[in-house]
Amino acid sequence: MLSAGVEIPPGEVKADSGEVEAVIHAYLTKRYPALANLSAETQLLGSGAIDSLGILELMTFLGERFDIAIEDGDFERDNLATPASLVRFVTGRKRN
C-alpha cells in the first residue's frame, strides 16, 4: 500500500483496484486523522469523521485524481459508505 506521502499524478492511476485503494486510503488517513485505523469496511458516513463538506471535497478529489466525471447522482450512500465502496465506484467509472 502506498504511504500518504506518495504522489501519483492525476489521471495516471489505472482502473487497478489495488492502486485505487492505496490512493483513497492515503487521502482519507492524511485528510481525516480520525480515520488513522482505516480499513476497507470502515463506515465513512455517520461516523462523524467526514461531514457533508468533506464528502464534497472527497468526491472532488476522486474526480480530479482519477480523471473521472462526478455527477450529482454519484453522491449516493452506496458509493460513499466505505473505502471499499469508493474503490468500486472509481474502478467502475474508470472502466466505462
C-alpha positions as CSV (number, residue, x, y, z in Angstrom):
1,M,0.0,0.0,0.0
2,L,1.3,3.5,-0.8
3,S,2.1,5.8,2.1
4,A,0.2,9.1,2.4
5,G,3.3,11.0,1.2
6,V,3.4,9.2,-2.2
7,E,2.2,11.4,-5.0
8,I,0.6,10.0,-8.1
9,P,-0.1,12.5,-10.9
10,P,-3.8,12.9,-11.7
11,G,-5.1,10.6,-14.4
12,E,-2.1,8.2,-14.0
13,V,-3.9,5.8,-11.7
14,K,-5.4,3.0,-13.8
15,A,-8.5,1.0,-13.0
16,D,-6.4,-1.4,-10.9
17,S,-8.3,-1.7,-7.6
18,G,-5.2,-2.1,-5.6
19,E,-3.8,1.2,-6.8
20,V,-7.1,3.0,-6.4
21,E,-7.4,1.6,-2.9
22,A,-3.9,2.8,-2.0
23,V,-4.6,6.4,-3.2
24,I,-8.0,6.5,-1.4
25,H,-6.6,5.1,1.8
26,A,-3.7,7.6,1.7
27,Y,-6.1,10.6,1.1
28,L,-8.5,9.6,3.8
29,T,-5.9,8.9,6.5
30,K,-4.0,12.1,5.7
31,R,-7.0,14.4,5.4
32,Y,-9.0,12.9,8.3
33,P,-6.8,12.0,11.3
34,A,-9.8,10.3,13.0
35,L,-9.6,7.6,10.3
36,A,-6.0,6.6,11.2
37,N,-7.1,3.0,11.7
38,L,-9.0,2.9,8.4
39,S,-10.0,-0.5,6.9
40,A,-11.8,-1.3,3.7
41,E,-15.1,-1.6,5.6
42,T,-14.8,1.4,7.9
43,Q,-18.1,3.3,7.8
44,L,-17.4,6.8,6.4
45,L,-21.0,8.2,6.6
46,G,-22.5,8.7,10.0
47,S,-19.2,8.1,11.8
48,G,-18.6,11.8,12.3
49,A,-15.2,11.6,10.8
50,I,-16.3,13.2,7.5
51,D,-19.0,15.9,7.3
52,S,-21.0,16.9,4.2
53,L,-18.3,19.4,3.1
54,G,-15.8,16.6,3.5
55,I,-17.8,14.4,1.2
56,L,-17.8,17.1,-1.4
57,E,-14.0,17.5,-1.1
58,L,-13.6,13.8,-1.3
59,M,-15.6,13.5,-4.5
60,T,-13.8,16.4,-6.0
61,F,-10.5,14.8,-5.1
62,L,-11.6,11.5,-6.7
63,G,-12.8,13.3,-9.9
64,E,-9.5,15.1,-10.3
65,R,-7.1,12.4,-9.2
66,F,-8.7,9.6,-11.3
67,D,-9.8,11.8,-14.2
68,I,-13.5,10.8,-13.9
69,A,-16.6,12.9,-14.1
70,I,-18.6,13.3,-10.9
71,E,-22.3,13.8,-11.3
72,D,-25.0,14.7,-8.8
73,G,-26.3,11.2,-8.8
74,D,-22.9,9.9,-7.7
75,F,-23.4,11.2,-4.2
76,E,-25.3,8.1,-3.2
77,R,-24.8,6.2,0.1
78,D,-23.8,3.1,-1.9
79,N,-20.8,4.9,-3.4
80,L,-19.7,6.7,-0.2
81,A,-20.4,4.2,2.6
82,T,-16.9,2.7,3.0
83,P,-13.4,2.9,1.4
84,A,-14.3,-0.3,-0.4
85,S,-17.4,1.2,-1.9
86,L,-15.3,4.2,-3.1
87,V,-12.9,1.8,-4.8
88,R,-15.8,0.1,-6.6
89,F,-17.2,3.4,-7.6
90,V,-13.9,4.7,-9.0
91,T,-12.8,1.4,-10.8
92,G,-16.3,1.1,-12.3
93,R,-16.2,4.6,-13.6
94,K,-12.6,4.2,-15.0
95,R,-13.7,1.2,-17.0
96,N,-16.6,3.0,-18.6
